[in-house]
Amino acid sequence: MNRFPRLAVTLIVGLSTGILPAQEVTRMLSTPYRKNGEEVRSAFGFVAKAARQSVVRLSVDGKAVALGTVVDGDGWIATKASELVVGKLTATLASDRTVDARVVATDEDNDLALVKIEANGLEPVNWRKDDSAPGEWVATQGLAAVPDAVGIISGIPRKILPARALIGVRFGLNEGESTRVDSLAPGSGAEQAGIRPGDVILSVNGQAMKTRTELVAAVREFPAGRVVRLQLQRGDEVVDVSVTLTAQTVVDAAEAAARGGPARGAGGNAGAPGPNGVRGGRGGRGGRANFVGSGVSKRAEDFDLVLQHDTVLEPWECGGPLLDLYGRAVGLNIARAGREASYALPAVLVQKLVTELRAEAK
């Protein structure tokens, strides 16, 4: 593709250089000319033309739940796994034909599913071979003649930690970095595992913990529900316990019930270290503000490697390809994560996972 349509060039150059006349700026501020407005998306219709045949819409019992990316012309589709709820799964093609579909393999670590649909002669997506760069324009394609949404890459590929999970212990305010337990959060895994005030946490999964900072960092890598092994110093003896990590929201609710008031969303009493010995958390005011007005994917965290972009997606629009301006897939949209953040698995990772899932399916 040697050149873009005139409106696309005008928008890209004007937005990046700030040289558009005042009347054009005013014109763009009206709804059709905003980033996801009809006029803007129409300007990127050449992207849809290049990749539209490589996208399907997946539905469960007739309700759209995800987009899918064609990875092989014989009906192999990659998509977001956690949106595929129980029910009759079907796929609608760009031709508007609907066919039966079934999940044949999943990769839970990356929330990726491999789906087989009853169709052949499809057009596989064209994966981009080189890396994308922050600031690069991208588009999310559905079945329409124009992209569903456009945006830019926000940063280099990075890890997304799981939602905060807690052991459920509190540390004393005046004990520095000591890992001596001061108290337990009600309903937490620590309470159920029999940890006691006065215990000193020596290790997590065999890794020595010399400070509470090290302890918090170690636990932060795990999602709620994960069982971790703790070694404790209890008086003159060493005690081993297994603790099921508890979601911060669950601990907050239990603490609120114990206080007889609403949850504060900070994981601990005001001014005191929380149930892993730290203050604050995603449940606080700043975290909640990021989700105002947005529908977030069922799973929007805990990914080893993603591209973040500011394309505004609905959760059911995940699973399809994230495209550059030549219609090549730089990744597969895997989550709507917040008001201005969506995630995509990078193209190289998706291709590797698809190969593994197809081998598993055989």
C-alpha positions in Angstrom: 0.0 0.0 0.0 1.7 3.1 -1.2 -0.4 5.9 0.2 -3.3 6.4 2.6 -6.6 8.2 1.8 -6.4 11.9 2.0 -8.5 12.2 5.2 -6.3 9.7 7.1 -3.2 11.7 6.1 -4.8 14.9 7.2 -5.8 13.5 10.5 -2.5 11.8 11.3 -0.3 14.8 10.2 -2.6 17.3 11.8 -2.8 15.5 15.1 0.9 14.8 15.4 2.1 18.3 14.3 -0.7 20.5 15.6 -0.8 22.5 12.3 -4.5 22.0 11.5 -6.4 25.3 11.0 -8.6 26.3 13.9 -11.8 25.5 12.0 -10.5 22.0 11.3 -9.8 21.4 15.0 -13.3 22.6 15.9 -14.7 20.3 13.2 -12.8 17.3 14.6 -14.2 17.8 18.1 -17.7 17.0 16.9 -18.6 13.4 17.5 -17.9 12.0 14.0 -14.4 13.4 14.0 -13.2 12.1 17.4 -10.8 9.2 17.5 -13.5 6.5 17.3 -16.0 8.7 15.4 -17.5 7.5 12.1 -15.5 9.8 9.9 -12.2 8.9 11.5 -12.8 5.1 11.3 -13.9 5.5 7.7 -10.6 7.1 6.9 -9.0 3.8 7.9 -11.2 1.7 5.6 -8.2 0.5 3.7 -7.1 -1.4 6.8 -10.5 -3.2 6.9 -10.2 -4.0 3.2 -6.8 -5.7 3.8 -7.9 -7.8 6.9 -11.7 -8.0 7.2 -11.8 -11.6 5.7 -9.4 -12.7 8.5 -11.9 -11.9 11.3 -14.9 -13.8 12.7 -17.5 -12.9 15.3 -18.0 -15.6 18.0 -21.4 -15.9 19.7 -22.8 -18.1 22.5 -26.5 -18.8 22.2 -26.7 -16.0 19.7 -25.0 -13.4 21.8 -21.7 -11.9 20.6 -18.9 -12.7 23.1 -15.7 -12.2 21.2 -14.0 -11.7 17.9 -11.8 -14.4 16.5 -8.6 -14.2 14.3 -8.3 -16.7 11.4 -4.9 -18.4 11.8 -5.5 -21.1 9.1 -7.7 -21.3 6.1 -9.2 -24.6 7.2 -11.3 -23.0 10.0 -8.8 -22.6 12.8 -9.5 -19.5 14.9 -7.6 -17.9 17.8 -9.5 -15.9 20.4 -9.8 -14.8 24.0 -10.6 -17.9 26.1 -12.4 -16.5 29.2 -15.2 -14.9 27.2 -16.3 -18.3 25.8 -19.0 -19.2 28.3 -21.0 -22.4 28.3 -23.6 -22.6 25.5 -23.9 -23.2 21.8 -20.8 -21.6 20.1 -21.1 -20.2 16.6 -19.0 -18.1 14.3 -20.2 -15.4 11.9 -17.9 -14.8 8.9 -17.3 -11.5 7.0 -19.7 -12.9 4.3 -22.4 -12.9 7.1 -22.6 -16.7 7.0 -22.9 -18.3 10.5 -21.3 -21.7 11.2 -20.9 -24.0 14.1 -17.7 -23.7 16.2 -16.1 -25.6 19.1 -13.2 -25.0 21.4 -10.4 -27.5 20.9 -7.6 -26.2 23.2 -6.8 -23.4 25.6 -3.8 -21.7 27.1 -4.9 -20.5 30.5 -1.7 -18.6 31.2 -2.3 -16.3 28.3 -6.2 -16.6 28.1 -5.9 -17.8 24.5 -8.3 -20.4 23.0 -8.0 -22.3 19.7 -11.4 -22.7 18.1 -12.4 -24.9 15.1 -15.2 -23.7 12.9 -17.1 -25.6 10.2 -15.7 -23.6 7.3 -12.7 -23.7 4.9 -11.1 -21.5 2.3 -10.7 -18.7 4.8 -8.1 -16.0 4.6 -5.5 -16.3 7.4 -4.4 -13.1 9.1 -1.1 -11.6 7.8 1.2 -11.5 10.9 3.7 -8.7 11.0 7.2 -9.9 11.3 8.9 -6.9 12.9 8.1 -5.2 16.2 5.6 -2.4 16.6 6.7 0.9 18.2 5.1 3.2 20.8 3.1 5.9 19.0 2.2 3.7 16.1 -1.3 3.9 14.8 -3.3 0.6 15.1 -6.8 -0.5 14.3 -9.2 -3.2 15.7 -11.1 -4.9 12.9 -14.5 -6.5 13.1 -16.8 -7.6 10.3 -17.7 -4.2 9.1 -16.2 -2.3 6.1 -14.4 0.0 8.5 -12.4 -0.8 11.7 -14.3 -1.0 15.0 -11.8 1.3 16.7 -8.5 3.0 16.1 -5.7 4.2 18.5 -2.0 4.1 19.1 0.5 1.8 20.7 1.2 3.1 24.2 4.5 1.4 25.1 6.9 -1.5 24.6 5.7 -5.0 25.5 5.4 -5.5 29.3 4.2 -7.9 32.0 0.8 -7.3 33.6 0.6 -8.4 37.2 -2.4 -10.3 38.5 -5.0 -8.5 40.6 -3.6 -8.0 44.1 -3.8 -11.1 46.3 -3.0 -11.1 50.0 -1.6 -13.5 52.6 -3.8 -11.7 55.1 -1.2 -10.7 57.7 -0.5 -7.3 59.2 2.8 -6.0 60.4 3.4 -3.5 63.3 3.9 0.1 62.5 7.0 0.5 64.6 8.9 -2.6 63.5 10.6 -1.3 60.4 11.1 -4.1 57.8 10.5 -6.9 60.2 8.2 -9.7 58.9 6.8 -10.4 62.4 3.1 -10.8 62.2 1.1 -8.3 64.3 -2.4 -9.3 63.4 -4.5 -11.2 60.9 -7.1 -10.0 58.4 -10.5 -11.7 59.1 -11.5 -14.4 56.6 -8.0 -14.5 55.0 -5.9 -17.4 54.0 -3.5 -16.6 56.8 -6.3 -16.9 59.4 -7.5 -20.2 57.9 -3.9 -21.6 57.8 -3.4 -21.0 61.5 -0.8 -18.3 61.4 -0.6 -16.5 64.7 0.4 -13.0 65.9 4.1 -13.1 66.8 5.0 -15.5 64.0 7.9 -14.4 61.8 7.7 -15.2 58.1 11.0 -16.7 57.0 10.4 -17.8 53.5 7.8 -18.0 50.6 7.9 -21.1 48.5 11.5 -21.8 49.7 12.7 -18.2 49.0 14.1 -16.5 52.0 12.3 -13.3 53.1 14.6 -10.9 55.0 12.3 -7.8 54.8 8.6 -7.2 54.4 9.3 -5.4 51.1 10.7 -8.6 49.8 7.7 -10.5 51.1 5.2 -8.1 49.4 7.1 -8.3 46.1 7.2 -12.1 46.2 3.5 -12.5 46.9 2.6 -9.8 44.2 3.5 -12.2 41.5 0.7 -14.6 42.4 -3.1 -14.4 41.7 -5.8 -15.0 44.2 -6.5 -18.7 44.9 -2.8 -19.7 44.5 -1.4 -21.7 47.4 2.0 -20.6 48.7 4.2 -22.3 51.2 5.4 -20.2 54.1 8.0 -21.1 56.7 7.5 -19.4 60.1 9.5 -18.9 63.2 7.2 -19.5 66.1 9.1 -19.1 69.3 11.8 -21.8 69.3 10.4 -23.9 66.5 10.1 -23.6 62.7 6.6 -24.2 61.3 5.6 -24.8 57.7 2.1 -23.8 56.6 0.3 -23.6 53.2 -1.7 -20.4 52.6 -4.3 -19.8 49.9 -4.0 -16.2 48.8 -7.1 -14.1 49.1 -8.3 -11.4 46.7 -7.9 -8.0 48.2 -11.6 -7.3 47.5 -12.6 -10.3 49.6 -10.4 -9.1 52.5 -11.7 -5.6 52.2 -15.3 -6.8 52.4 -14.5 -9.0 55.4 -12.8 -6.1 57.2 -15.7 -3.8 56.4 -18.2 -6.3 57.8 -16.1 -6.6 61.0 -16.1 -2.8 61.4 -19.8 -2.6 60.6 -19.1 -0.1 57.8 -18.4 0.1 54.0 -15.2 -1.3 52.5 -12.5 1.3 52.1 -10.9 -0.4 49.1 -7.4 0.2 50.5 -6.7 -3.2 51.9 -6.2 -2.0 55.4 -7.0 0.5 58.1 -6.4 4.1 57.3 -2.8 5.0 58.1 -1.8 1.4 58.8 -0.1 -1.2 56.7 -2.5 -3.5 54.9 -2.9 -7.3 55.0 0.5 -7.8 53.3 2.0 -5.0 55.1 1.5 -2.3 52.5 -1.0 0.6 52.1 -3.4 1.3 49.3 -4.1 -0.9 46.2 -6.0 -1.0 43.0 -9.3 -0.9 44.9 -8.6 2.7 46.0 -9.9 6.0 44.5 -7.2 6.1 41.8 -7.9 2.5 40.7 -11.6 3.0 40.6 -11.3 6.2 38.5 -9.5 4.2 35.8 -12.6 2.1 35.2 -15.3 4.9 35.2 -17.4 4.6 32.1 -15.7 1.5 30.8 -16.6 -2.2 30.4 -13.7 -4.3 31.5 -12.9 -7.8 30.3 -13.6 -10.7 32.7 -9.9 -11.2 32.8 -7.9 -8.0 32.3 -4.8 -8.8 34.3 -2.1 -11.4 34.8 -0.4 -11.6 31.4 3.3 -12.3 30.9 3.7 -10.1 27.9 1.3 -7.6 26.2 1.2 -4.6 24.0 -0.8 -1.8 25.5 -2.7 0.5 23.3 -5.4 3.2 23.7 -8.0 1.7 21.3 -11.4 1.8 23.1 -12.9 -1.7 22.9 -15.9 -3.4 24.2 -15.0 -6.7 26.0 -16.7 -8.7 23.3 -14.4 -7.0 20.7 -11.3 -8.8 22.1 -10.0 -11.9 20.4 -9.6 -10.3 17.0 -6.4 -8.9 15.4 -4.7 -5.6 16.3 -3.7 -4.2 12.9 -1.1 -1.8 11.6 -1.9 0.6 8.7 -1.0 -2.1 6.2 -3.5 -4.5 7.6 -0.9 -6.7 9.2 -1.5 -8.1 12.7 0.9 -6.8 15.3 -1.0 -8.8 18.0 -4.3 -10.3 19.1 -6.5 -8.2 21.4 -6.7 -10.0 24.7 -8.3 -7.6 27.2 -10.1 -4.3 27.7 -8.3 -3.2 30.9 -9.5 0.3 31.7 -10.9 3.6 30.4 -7.9 4.2 28.2 -6.1 0.9 28.1 -6.4 -2.3 26.1 -4.0 -5.1 25.8 -2.9 -7.3 22.9 -0.7 -10.4 22.9 2.2 -9.7 20.6 2.2 -11.4 17.2 5.3 -13.6 17.8 3.8 -14.9 21.0 0.4 -15.7 19.5 2.0 -17.6 16.6 4.0 -19.7 19.1 1.0 -20.4 21.2 -1.2 -21.3 18.2 1.4 -23.8 17.1 1.5 -25.4 20.6 -2.3 -25.5 20.8 -2.7 -27.1 17.4 -0.2 -29.8 18.5 -2.2 -30.3 21.7 -5.5 -30.5 19.7 -4.1 -33.3 17.5 
